[in-house]
Amino acid sequence: MSMWDGGRWEFKIGDLIHGDSVEGRIFYGNSPCELIEQFTESIGRPPVLPDWIISGAIVGMQGGTNSVRHVWEELVAYDVPISAFWLQDWVGERKTVIGSQLWWNWEVDETRYQGWKQLIQDLSARHIKVMTYCNPCIAPNGEAYMVPNTAFDVGMSDLTHPHTASWFKEILQEMVDDGVRGWMADFGEGLPVDACIYSGEDPISAHNRYPELWAQINREFTEEWKSTLVGKEKEDPSESLVFFMRAGFTNSPKWATLFWEGDQMVSWQANDGIKSAVVGLLSSGLCGTLSHFARFAKVYKAWKFYRVQLVKEASQKGLPVCRHLFLHYPNDDHVHSLTYEQFLVGEEILVVPTLDKHRENVKAYFPVGESCAWKHIWTGDVYDLQGSEALIEAPIGYPANFVKIGSVVGENFLRNLREYDVL
């Protein structure tokens, strides 16, 4: 924590320090956005994402080949733009005391997913990718330090061992050889603080570094794989690999391509429900009927052009796609008190999510700092009083979203919504 006493900065460090020294860096900027640029220039920034991962819906599902083909047919009938199917259960499932859980053997279950390669080829022919799941845990046969994980114990790969990276890259290579183009690289946060690892380093320090090493292994593989491509295939962005992480530490943005917010409860709670998902979004689904999913997949597609711009900006400057209002309105004292109530997408779209059960209206705040008005995307109502609040109707299917009046981004977004028959 830092404090200005009128003549000098005073820095205070919390009590929870495992060691007799601490190392830090000081960054300077004239605005919150400049500070983020300075910070991410130091720790590293993610790469520009390939077009396919941000073009349409990522359909997460389980159940096997027949289930995937059935859902695919239904989505096509509703004209849903699909980027990929994310199939966590490609490895099959085991029965445990808490239900069905994945096998962590990192090979396809050919009984559950009969014709696995053919399924991937058929989806690819329609420009739809297949994504899978893996993590650094294993079920060893010999002696190992077993770590409790939900309903079973596992061994964790020693990522400091010189042979671990090459071994796990072989697993990733087998996935990609089948045609997989993305995966979740899960876990990484659970290294025991009393573990004895190959490097001999302090396990408490290694605990924080472990998710960075895990991201680095995955990222190195994606770059090494890309270097093996030749000709048109090498230049084809549709062939780029993507992985997303859950765990992370300081330098993780340098290695990871995307981040997973975690596994919130399906509830309205602030600590571990939908509100915490918004908090996670700003500090780093869709549900309902198929027709509702299809409609919002089209909404997602409608602002793809802006998402491409923001992803590029994230790679160049480190600025997040979704932003707390503080980043662009630092002199508005009221926005400092906001947490999950509302946020910006880039600078041009204001989102006020409905986060309480049975609520059909929300309170929107229009910040001080620019001489522009905000336009409600569904009703067309204009709100031009800076520093004001308004109660906005937000029934299911019509969330309180606004675009800046006169914004090219806003006008393109609205035009696309009309073109896709959403507006």
C-alpha positions in Angstrom: 0.0 0.0 0.0 1.2 3.5 -0.8 0.3 6.9 0.8 1.2 10.5 -0.1 1.8 12.6 3.0 2.3 15.9 1.2 6.0 15.7 0.8 6.9 12.1 0.0 5.4 8.7 -0.8 5.2 6.2 2.1 5.1 2.5 1.2 3.7 -0.1 3.6 3.9 -3.8 3.1 1.4 -6.3 4.5 2.3 -8.8 7.2 1.9 -12.0 5.2 5.4 -12.3 3.8 7.2 -15.7 3.6 10.8 -14.6 3.9 13.0 -11.8 5.2 13.0 -9.6 2.0 10.6 -8.4 -0.7 11.2 -7.2 -4.2 9.0 -4.8 -6.1 8.8 -2.4 -9.0 7.4 1.2 -9.2 5.4 2.2 -12.3 4.4 5.7 -13.3 1.6 6.9 -15.5 -0.7 9.9 -15.9 -3.8 7.8 -16.0 -5.0 4.3 -15.0 -4.6 3.2 -18.6 -1.0 4.4 -18.8 -0.2 2.5 -15.6 -1.6 -0.7 -17.2 0.5 -0.1 -20.3 3.6 0.4 -18.1 2.9 -2.7 -16.0 2.1 -5.0 -18.9 5.1 -3.8 -20.9 7.2 -5.1 -17.9 5.5 -8.4 -17.3 4.5 -9.2 -20.9 1.3 -9.2 -22.9 -0.8 -11.8 -24.6 -0.7 -12.4 -28.3 -3.3 -11.3 -30.8 -6.0 -14.0 -30.8 -6.8 -15.8 -34.0 -10.0 -14.8 -35.7 -11.8 -18.1 -35.2 -11.8 -17.9 -31.4 -13.7 -14.6 -31.3 -16.1 -15.0 -34.3 -18.9 -17.0 -32.8 -20.2 -19.1 -29.9 -17.8 -21.5 -28.1 -20.2 -24.3 -27.3 -19.2 -26.1 -24.2 -20.9 -29.5 -23.8 -20.3 -33.2 -23.0 -21.9 -36.5 -23.8 -20.0 -38.1 -26.7 -20.1 -38.1 -30.5 -23.8 -38.6 -31.0 -24.7 -35.8 -28.5 -22.3 -33.4 -30.2 -23.8 -34.2 -33.6 -27.4 -33.8 -32.3 -26.7 -30.4 -30.7 -24.8 -29.3 -33.8 -27.9 -30.0 -35.9 -30.1 -28.0 -33.5 -27.7 -25.0 -33.5 -27.6 -25.0 -37.3 -31.4 -25.0 -37.4 -31.4 -21.8 -35.3 -28.6 -20.3 -37.5 -26.2 -20.0 -34.5 -22.7 -18.7 -35.4 -20.4 -21.3 -34.0 -16.6 -21.0 -33.5 -15.9 -24.2 -31.7 -17.2 -27.1 -29.6 -15.4 -27.4 -26.3 -15.5 -31.0 -25.3 -14.0 -31.5 -21.8 -15.1 -35.1 -21.6 -13.0 -36.2 -24.6 -11.0 -38.4 -22.1 -14.2 -40.1 -20.8 -15.7 -40.0 -17.3 -15.3 -41.9 -14.0 -17.9 -42.3 -11.3 -17.0 -40.8 -7.9 -18.8 -40.1 -4.7 -19.8 -36.6 -6.0 -21.0 -37.8 -9.4 -19.3 -38.1 -12.8 -15.8 -36.6 -13.2 -13.2 -36.7 -16.0 -10.5 -39.3 -16.4 -7.2 -37.5 -16.3 -5.3 -39.9 -18.6 -5.1 -37.4 -21.5 -6.1 -39.8 -24.3 -9.4 -39.9 -26.2 -12.1 -42.2 -24.9 -12.9 -43.9 -28.3 -16.0 -45.6 -26.8 -17.6 -42.3 -25.7 -16.3 -40.5 -28.8 -16.6 -43.1 -31.6 -15.2 -41.7 -34.8 -13.3 -39.0 -33.0 -11.2 -37.9 -35.9 -14.1 -38.0 -38.3 -16.1 -35.8 -36.0 -13.3 -33.3 -35.9 -13.0 -33.4 -39.7 -16.7 -32.9 -40.2 -16.8 -29.9 -37.9 -13.6 -28.5 -39.5 -15.3 -28.7 -43.0 -17.8 -26.2 -41.6 -15.1 -24.0 -40.2 -15.8 -25.1 -36.6 -12.9 -26.0 -34.3 -12.8 -28.6 -31.6 -11.4 -27.7 -28.2 -10.5 -30.1 -25.3 -9.2 -30.1 -21.8 -6.0 -31.0 -19.9 -4.2 -30.2 -16.7 -0.8 -31.0 -15.1 -2.1 -33.7 -12.8 -1.7 -37.4 -13.3 -2.7 -40.7 -11.7 0.8 -42.3 -11.2 1.4 -46.0 -10.8 4.5 -45.7 -8.6 5.3 -43.8 -5.5 4.3 -40.2 -5.5 3.1 -37.3 -3.3 -0.6 -37.6 -3.8 -2.7 -34.4 -3.5 -6.4 -34.4 -2.7 -8.4 -33.0 -5.5 -12.2 -33.0 -5.2 -13.2 -36.7 -4.8 -9.9 -38.4 -5.7 -6.1 -38.0 -5.1 -3.7 -37.1 -7.9 0.0 -36.5 -8.5 1.2 -33.2 -9.8 3.8 -33.0 -12.6 7.1 -31.5 -11.4 7.3 -28.7 -14.0 10.8 -27.9 -12.8 12.2 -31.2 -14.0 13.9 -30.9 -17.4 12.0 -33.7 -19.0 8.5 -32.7 -17.9 7.9 -30.1 -20.6 8.9 -32.3 -23.5 6.7 -35.2 -22.1 3.6 -33.0 -21.8 4.2 -31.4 -25.2 4.0 -35.0 -26.6 0.5 -35.2 -25.1 -0.5 -31.9 -26.7 1.0 -33.0 -30.0 -1.2 -36.1 -30.1 -4.3 -33.9 -29.5 -3.3 -31.5 -32.3 -2.5 -34.3 -34.6 -6.1 -35.4 -34.3 -7.2 -32.0 -35.4 -7.8 -30.3 -32.0 -7.1 -26.5 -32.2 -7.7 -25.4 -28.6 -7.9 -26.6 -25.0 -8.3 -25.5 -21.4 -5.0 -25.9 -19.5 -6.6 -26.2 -16.2 -5.4 -26.1 -12.6 -1.8 -25.1 -11.7 -2.8 -23.5 -8.4 -2.4 -26.5 -6.1 1.3 -27.2 -5.7 1.7 -28.2 -2.0 3.7 -25.8 0.0 5.7 -28.7 1.5 6.6 -30.4 -1.8 10.1 -31.5 -2.7 10.7 -30.5 -6.3 13.5 -31.2 -8.7 14.8 -27.6 -8.8 15.3 -27.6 -5.0 13.7 -24.2 -4.7 11.5 -23.1 -1.8 8.1 -24.8 -2.5 6.3 -21.7 -1.2 7.9 -19.6 -3.9 7.5 -22.4 -6.4 3.8 -22.5 -5.6 3.4 -19.1 -7.2 5.7 -19.8 -10.1 4.0 -23.1 -10.9 1.1 -21.7 -13.0 3.6 -19.5 -14.9 5.6 -22.6 -15.8 2.4 -24.4 -16.8 1.4 -21.6 -19.1 4.9 -21.4 -20.5 4.9 -25.1 -21.5 1.5 -24.7 -23.3 2.6 -21.5 -25.0 5.9 -22.9 -26.1 4.1 -25.8 -27.7 1.8 -23.6 -29.7 4.8 -21.6 -31.0 6.8 -24.7 -31.8 3.9 -26.3 -33.6 3.3 -23.2 -35.6 7.0 -23.1 -36.7 6.6 -26.6 -38.2 3.9 -25.5 -40.6 4.9 -24.6 -44.2 3.4 -22.6 -47.1 -0.1 -21.4 -47.0 -0.9 -23.4 -43.9 1.7 -21.4 -41.9 0.1 -18.1 -42.9 -3.4 -19.3 -42.3 -4.7 -17.7 -39.1 -7.5 -20.3 -38.9 -4.8 -22.8 -38.0 -3.6 -21.0 -34.9 -3.8 -22.7 -31.6 -5.5 -21.3 -28.5 -5.4 -22.4 -24.9 -6.9 -20.8 -21.8 -5.8 -20.9 -18.2 -7.5 -20.8 -14.8 -4.5 -20.3 -12.5 -2.0 -17.5 -12.9 0.7 -15.3 -11.3 2.5 -12.1 -12.1 4.1 -13.2 -15.5 1.2 -15.4 -16.7 -0.1 -12.8 -19.2 3.2 -13.2 -21.0 2.5 -16.9 -21.7 -1.2 -17.5 -21.6 -3.4 -16.7 -24.6 -6.7 -16.5 -22.6 -7.9 -16.8 -19.0 -10.8 -18.7 -17.5 -12.6 -16.8 -14.8 -13.1 -19.9 -12.6 -16.0 -22.1 -11.6 -18.6 -19.8 -10.0 -21.8 -21.2 -8.4 -24.9 -21.0 -10.5 -26.5 -18.5 -8.1 -27.0 -14.8 -7.6 -24.4 -14.5 -4.8 -21.8 -11.8 -4.6 -19.0 -13.9 -3.3 -19.2 -17.0 -5.6 -22.1 -16.4 -8.0 -22.9 -14.2 -11.0 -21.8 -11.0 -9.3 -18.3 -12.5 -8.6 -18.1 -13.4 -12.3 -18.4 -9.7 -13.2 -15.7 -8.9 -10.6 -13.5 -11.6 -12.1 -14.1 -10.2 -15.6 -13.1 -6.7 -14.6 -10.1 -7.7 -12.5 -8.4 -10.1 -14.8 -22.6 -17.9 -20.4 -25.4 -17.8 -21.4 -28.3 -19.9 -20.2 -31.9 -20.4 -21.2 -33.6 -21.8 -24.3 -31.9 -22.6 -27.5 -33.6 -19.7 -29.3 -32.3 -17.4 -26.6 -28.8 -18.8 -26.9 -29.0 -18.4 -30.7 -30.1 -14.8 -30.4 -27.2 -13.8 -28.1 -24.7 -15.7 -30.2 -25.8 -13.2 -32.9 -25.4 -10.3 -30.5 -21.9 -11.6 -29.8 -21.2 -11.8 -33.5 -22.5 -8.3 -34.0 -19.6 -6.7 -32.1 -16.9 -9.0 -33.5 -15.4 -6.1 -35.5 -14.9 -4.2 -32.2 -13.7 -7.3 -30.4 -10.9 -7.8 -33.0 -9.8 -4.2 -32.4 -9.8 -4.6 -28.6 -7.9 -7.9 -28.7 -5.3 -6.2 -30.8 -5.1 -3.3 -28.3 -4.7 -5.8 -25.5 -1.8 -7.4 -27.2 -0.2 -4.0 -28.0 -0.9 -2.0 -24.8 -2.1 -4.6 -22.3 -5.5 -3.0 -21.8 -8.4 -5.4 -21.1 -11.4 -5.9 -23.4 -13.8 -5.4 -20.5 -12.9 -2.4 -18.3 -13.9 -0.9 -15.0 -15.1 2.6 -15.5 -12.2 3.9 -13.4 -9.9 3.3 -16.3 -11.5 6.0 -18.4 -13.2 8.2 -15.8 -10.6 8.4 -13.0 -11.7 11.8 -11.9 -15.3 10.8 -11.3 -15.5 9.9 -7.6 -18.6 7.9 -8.0 -17.2 5.2 -10.3 -14.6 4.4 -7.6 -17.4 2.9 -5.5 -18.6 0.6 -8.3 -17.7 -3.1 -8.3 -19.9 -5.5 -10.4 -22.7 -3.0 -11.0 -21.6 -1.9 -14.5 -18.6 -1.9 -16.8 -17.3 -0.8 -20.2 -16.5 -2.9 -23.2 -13.5 -0.9 -24.6 -14.5 2.7 -24.4 -17.6 2.7 -26.5 -20.1 0.2 -24.9 -21.5 0.5 -21.4 -23.0 -2.6 -19.9 -25.3 -2.6 -16.8 -25.9 -6.3 -16.1 -28.9 -7.7 -14.3 -27.5 -9.6 -11.3 -30.4 -10.1 -8.9 -33.1 -12.7 -9.2 -36.5 -11.6 -10.6 -35.2 -8.1 -11.3 -36.4 -6.5 -14.5 -34.8 -3.2 -14.1 -31.4 -1.9 -13.1 -29.8 1.4 -12.0 -27.4 2.8 -14.5 -24.9 5.5 -13.8 -23.6 7.8 -16.6 -20.1 9.0 -15.7 -18.6 12.5 -15.7 -15.7 13.1 -18.0 -16.9 13.5 -21.6 -19.4 15.7 -23.4 -21.1 12.7 -25.0 -24.5 11.0 -24.5 -25.3 7.3 -24.2 -27.9 5.6 -26.4 -29.8 2.5 -25.1 -29.3 -0.1 -27.8 -32.9 -1.6 -27.5 -35.1 1.4 -27.0 -33.0 4.1 -28.6 -33.5 6.4 -25.5 -30.7 8.9 -25.0 -29.1 9.7 -21.7 -27.0 12.9 -21.8 -26.8 14.1 -18.2 -23.3 13.4 -16.9 -23.1 12.2 -13.3 -26.7 11.1 -13.3 -28.4 7.8 -12.5 -31.5 6.3 -14.2 -33.7 3.3 -13.6 -33.5 1.2 -16.8 -36.0 -1.5 -17.8 -34.1 -4.7 -18.4 -36.4 -7.7 -19.0 -34.9 -11.1 -19.9 -33.3 -10.8 -23.3 -32.9 -7.1 -23.3 -30.0 -6.2 -20.9 -29.2 -2.6 -20.2 -26.5 -1.9 -22.8 -25.6 1.5 -24.2 -23.4 2.9 -26.9 -21.9 6.4 -27.3 -23.9 8.8 -29.4 -21.8 9.6 -32.5 -19.6 6.6 -32.0 -18.6 4.7 -35.2 -18.3 1.6 -33.1 -21.8 2.1 -31.7 -23.4 2.7 -35.1 -21.7 -0.3 -36.6 -22.9 -2.4 -33.7 -26.5 -1.3 -34.1 -26.3 -1.8 -37.8 -25.1 -5.4 -37.4 -27.8 -6.1 -34.8 -30.4 -4.9 -37.4 -28.8 -7.0 -40.1 -28.9 -10.1 -37.9 -32.6 -9.4 -37.1 -31.8 -9.0 -33.4 -32.8 -5.3 -33.2 
